[in-house]
Amino acid sequence: MTSNAVIAIHGGAGTIVRASMAPDAEARYHAELRAVLVAAQRVLADGGSALDAVTQAVRLLEDCPLFNAGHGAVFTSAGTHELDASIMDGRTLEAGAVSCVKRVRNPIVAARHVLEYSEHVMFTAEGAEAFAQTQGLEFVDPSYFHTDARYRQWQLAREQDRAMLDHDGASLAAEAGRSAEKDSLPHEPIDPNKKFGTVGAVAVDLYGHVAAATSTGGITNKQLGRVGDAPLIGAGCYADDATCAVSTTGSGEMFMRMVAAYDVAAQMAYRGASLEDAANDVVMNRLPRIDGRGGLIAVDSHGNVVLPFNTEGMYRGYARVGEAPVTAIYR
């Protein structure tokens, strides 16, 4: 057994707006991140697996309306919600994913069931929901995912006639609200108009095994059926005990083109890079070549943790077993 057990999480990356922030906004984000870390840290401290810890962390992030996953997910161009999630076990290289689900309360739980109870790796849309139903997972009315803040964000995106990367939509809405002296989106430390909204977790357990999980509502006003990097093994999520566990957040199409999560592991395996060097190369060098914005979180079996991002901020935190959680938003 190892004493290096640690959980790390993210809740999206983007542009910071300190100027108009309500005094309690930052505190609320820190409190939510800390609560998730404490719950997942407890799983590891009790001898739970890295897979259990990341499932717990992402499930709680999906239930929190501050983040773009589950309850609080952004709206599609049709005014609906289509949710994606993936999870991977570094011990066995088993993985599970779902995309475009509309009624599964916690997509990450569905992805976990795909990993454990299916011969397949990924299900989509109606097929994913049919599988989730056979597994007895919790279904909700689509209205469960609605929040007024995301709805206003969607309305503004429609007026602009474009798709916005999750929190990019929020800052636009906040600006519009301020200029009109009306109620707007809750002030967020990261500009909702310039934010990439995904949630994720990576962990190494007491036995040195790693796991990763990622979940998202996608991008505001996205076309029906659009799938980003979050549910794609190797792009938005990857885990291998021999190298590392990675969860990403950012401009999904760019992370897909770079196979960003796997690239971190590949650099460690094939060129002997450290976790820090590999992650920084992907985020700071490779992704920017194609205007890829965002960040990632990663851990290795030795308990090393990295949380690089090339935007102004990223909701993030980590908690080692036996130590107080650390949360951050800015650089």
N, C-alpha and C positions, 0 to 999 in steps of 0.2 A: 504493500500500500504506500501511497505517496501523500505528503502533506501539501502538495501543490494545487489541490482542488480549488477551482475558481470558476465563476460565472461572469460573463460579460454580455451586455445588451446594447441595442441601439433603437432609436425611435424616429429616424429620419435625419437628413442633412440638408443644409441650404444656407440662405443669406440671413444674416442677423439684423434685427431691427430693435436696437436698444431705445431709440428716441421716444417711441410712443408706447412703450411697454407699461402696462398697469403694474403697480408695485408688487402685487401678489402673483403675477404670472410666472415669473421664474421659479418662485418658491413652490408653486403647484406642480410644475414639471419635475423639479428635483424630488419632491415628495413622492410622486407617482413612480419615477424611476427607482427610487430607494426602496419603496414597498415591494416592487417586483423583484429587485435584487435580493432582498431579505428572504422572500418566500422561496426563491430558487436556491439561495445559499443554504437554506435549511434542508432542502432535499439532498444536497451534496453532503452536508454535515451528518445527516442520518444514514449515510452510506448508499444513497440513491445513485443511479447511473447518470452519466452526463446526458443521456437521451431523455431521461425523466426530468432533469433540471431545465433543459432548453424547452421541452414541451410545456412545462409549468410556466416558465418566463413568458413565452410567446402567447400562451393562452391568456395570461393576465393582461398583456399588452393589447391583445385583440379586444378584451372587455373594457379597456379604458378609452373613452371618447376623445381624448387628447391626440390620439395617434391614428394614422390612416391604415387601419386593419380591423376587421370585425365591426363592432359598434363604433361608428365614427369614420367608416370608410367613405371615400369620395364617390361622387355620382358619375355614371356613364353619360354619353350623349343622349341616351334615351331616358335619363332620369332614374336609372336603376343602379344596383350594386352588383359587381362581379368580383369575387374574391379569389385570391391565389395564395398557396402556401406550399412549403416543402420542408423536409427534414431528412437528415442523414446521420447514420451511426458510424463513427470512425473505426469502431472495433471490427465490424463485419462488412463495411462498405454497403450495407443495405440502405435503401432510400425510399421515400414515398412522397408523392406530390398530388395536389389537386389544383385545377384552374377553373375560372369562370363559374364558381358555385354561387348560388343566390339565396339559399335558405339554410345552409349549415351554419349554426351559431359560431363554432370555432373551427375554421378551416385547418388549423394546425393539428387539431385532434383527428380530423379526417385524414390528413397526410400521414400521421403516425399510424393510423389503422391500415393505410395502404402499405406502409413499410412492414407491418407485422403480420397482416392477414391476407395479403394478396400476392400472387406471383408476378404482378405487374409493378411498375414504378410510378406511373402517372395516369390519373383519370381526369377527364375534363367535362365541364357542363353537366348535362343530364346524366351522363354515365357516372360522373363523380358523385352526384347526389343519390343516384340509385345504389351505388356501392355504400355510401354513408348510411343510407336507410337500412340496408341489410345488416349493418354493423350496430344498429340501434343508437346512432348518435343523435344529439339534440338538434332539432330543426326549429326555426323561428319564422314568423311572418317577415317578409322583406322589410317591412317598416321598422323592424328592430334596429337595422343598421343606420337609419336616418338620424342625423343631427341637424339642427337648424343652421349651425355654422357652416357645415359642408354644403347644405342646400343653397345658402346665399353665395357661397363660393362658386357653386355650379352655375347659378343664374348669371353671375358676372362673367364666367368663362363663356357662356353661350352668347352673351352680348358681344364679347370680344371675338367670338367665333373661332376659338382655338382650344387645344387641349393644354392643360397646365399640370405640371408636375406637383401633385398634391399641395404642398404648402406654398407653392408659387401662387396657387389660387387664393390662399388665405390672405396673403399680404395685399393682393389686389383688392380683395373685398374690404380689408381693413382701411386701405387708402380711400376707397370709394365712400365708405361709411363716414370717415373723418371729414372728408371734403363736404359731404352733405349734412354733417352734424346729425347723423342718424345712428341708430344702433348698428354695429358692424360685428364682424367676427371677434371672438375673444382675442385680446392681444396675445400674441405668441412671441417668445424670445427669438424664434427663427421665422422670418417672413413667410407667411403662408403662400404668398405669391411666388416665392422663389425657394421652395422647399421640395425635396424629394421624399415622399412619405412611404416608408416601409418600416416594419419592425423586425427585429431578429435577435437571436441569442446564440452564443457559443459557450461551451463548457468543457472542462476536463475534470473527471471525478477522482475519488480517492484511489482508484485502481489504475489511473493513468490513461483511461479511455476518453476520447473526445467525441463531441457531437455538435451539430449545427442545425438551426431552424430559422426560417424566414417566412414572413407573411405580409400581405399588402392588399389594399383596395385598388391599387393601380394609380392612374393619373386622372385628374378631374376632366370631365367631358370626353373621355377616351371613347373610341369607336367600340361598338359591341363586339365582343370576341377578342379584343386586343389582349395579348398576354405579354408581360414583361419578363424580367430576369428572375423575379422572386421564386417562382415555382420550378425553375429550371436547374437541375443538378449540374453543377460546374459553373453556372453563371451567377446565380444569386445565393447559392448554398453549396457547401462542400465540406466533407469531413473524412479524414484518414488518420488513424493513430500514428502511422509512419511519418506524417508531416504535420498536419494542422487541421483545425476546423475554422470555417470562414462563413460569415453572413454579410451580405452587401446591402447598400442603400444608395440610390442615385438614379441617373438617367438610364433606365433599364435597357433600352435598345443598345446603348454603348457597352454596358456591362455584358450583354449577350454576345456582341460582336467580339469582345475581348476574352470571353469565357473567363471572366475576372476572378471568380472564386477559385477555380481550378488552377489558374495561372500562379496564384500564390503558392499552392501546394507543389506544383510542377517545378517552380524555381527552387524550392527547397530540395526536392528529390533529385533534380537533374543537374543543378549547378551548385548545390551545397550551400545555398543562401540561408541566412538566418531568417526566422519568422519576421523580424522587424525589417530587414533589408528587402525581402520578397514582397511584403505588403506595401512598403513605401514605394517600391519600383512600380507596382501595378497602379497604385492610386496617384502618385505624383509624376510619373513619367509616361507610362503606357496609355492610360485612359485619356489624359489631356490631349494626346495626339489626335484623337477623334472627338474632341470636345466632350469627353466623358466627365461628368461632374458627380460628386458624392463621396462616399467613403465605405469603409468596411470595418468589421471587428474580427479578430482572429485570436486563437489560443493554440498552443502546442501541448504535447503530453507532459512537458516539463513544467507547465504552469506559467509560461511566458504569455503575456497579453499585449496586443497592439490594437490601436483604434485610430488609424490614420484617415484623414479626409482632406479633400482639396477645395472645399467650400468654406464659408466663414464660420460655420458652426455645424455641430452634429449632436443630437440628443444621445447621450451615452453614459455608461457606467460599468463598474465591475465590482465584484465582491469576492475576496478570498475567504475560505473557511476559517473562522476564528478571528476575522478582522472586520472593521467597520466598512460598509459600502462606500464607494467613491462615485460621485455623479458629476457630470459636466455638460455644458452646452457650447461654450465658446472655445476658441483656441487656447 
